[in-house]
Amino acid sequence: MGSFSLIHWIILGLFLLLLFGGNRFSNMMKDVAKGMKSFKEGMADDEEEKRKRYEDERRRAEPPRLPRDQDPIDVTARREDPVSPPRDDDPR
């Protein structure tokens, strides 16, 4: 009463084979296989595109690297006490 038994599946398969014919059925299976293959390729392309986008974002986020022989230039302003030249009348 519940599910199909093995004999039911065999009869159904023979009926479909007679209905669609051997050549037509094999052509349909080829089309299904081609569709699955193109679907998998599309999924792989999406994964590749996501990976490239992630790498581009990561490259933009990290600071640029300097070659080892090049030191960064310090551009911070330093406040030093101005040294005035000694005066002639200064008793030091």
Buried (B, 14 or more C-beta within 10 A) or exposed (E): EEEEEEEEEEEEEEEEEEEEEEEEBEEEEEEEEEEEEEEEEEEEEEEEEEEEEEEEEEEEEEEEEEEEEEEEEEEEEEEEEEEEEEEEEEEE
